[in-house]
């Protein structure tokens, strides 16, 4: 993807506080959907601690933006998305536009942010190889990865109806669980509620039913990225996942960050896909593209923080559970998009893909509590002296991420956070 003037690290904005912003400097310009009070939701772009109402300035833009979701924007050809990005960059960097646009700026903390798209389908993958190894060792110490893992991007179809934006609490789910020592299963609230640190991939231009997406064209079908927390009830999962895979352990809630960071914004932070370990099989031809291997990964650093009820009451800062790079993915985004459509499955604008839990090779980068606590056997000690094997009611999980590269302005994704409420 070609870099242009919108990526210039020296570019500044007339919007107060935008320059050097931790997430949303003018080099980012992610899209979202917002509303004020009970007004109709509408599209916006983030700039610093503010957002710009795009429906209010649609006449200045090369694309009409009046709908209550970003689905039509996602469906645009990349050339039109680039033209929109360049115009927004011009409007927000040239002080000559300040007078006309200031009244359409709103502080992000004064509005409600919604899901950015009407999600038709949601698929969660399993491409974090360190997570796959860590989980596999808990069940198969001598053979953690199943034979298909290094040949096929594993995924399962999740539940789109229970996806919520950052800030919406997650209610502790009820379900069946059967500890090894029990003769029969029991129904009740999960005792092993967990999080999963993931990236979300928003699908843009779709494909017709029956028409696969070639690996060389897969990037053109991606409209943007977000953070994703795939909440998981590990005790339900252990009981129900055979023979058909995750079900009630996963479908009760998924949290996504509300801002869509575009492929164009991430262009300066593309890096080579890490080489596979010696002896691993080369992907089948339909999953291999030289350009994708050269620039299919991203220089993104991910972090997970936990804020407990006790920390909140004491005014303490959240405890960092882990941090690590997003390059710990065994398959690229293009590969999972291509594989998803390889049998003719039709992807549509607004469909959401999860990468699966992204863990690092070392404990400080594990992306779930079940890894950090060794399946609950070794609780994690927090900075205030509390311990966690799994999540308690009142706990709040906060995912963040930042993309950086030498000579470039870093950009972020905004927070993906939710608090755990008691079971109903």
LINRA-V361327 format. One record per helix or strand of 3 or more residues. SS is the DSSP state (helix for helix, strand for strand). FROM is the first residue (numbers start at 0). TO is the last residue. Records with the same first field share a line. If there is no record, write none. Layout:
SS: FROM-TO ; FROM-TO
//
This chain:
helix: 4-6 ; 54-59 ; 70-73 ; 77-92 ; 94-103 ; 107-109 ; 128-138 ; 159-161 ; 214-220 ; 233-239 ; 266-268 ; 284-286 ; 289-294 ; 308-313 ; 332-340 ; 362-364 ; 368-371
strand: 30-34 ; 41-46 ; 49-52 ; 104-106 ; 111-113 ; 121-124 ; 154-156 ; 162-164 ; 173-176 ; 185-188 ; 196-202 ; 221-229 ; 253-255 ; 299-306 ; 318-324 ; 351-353 ; 395-402 ; 415-420
//
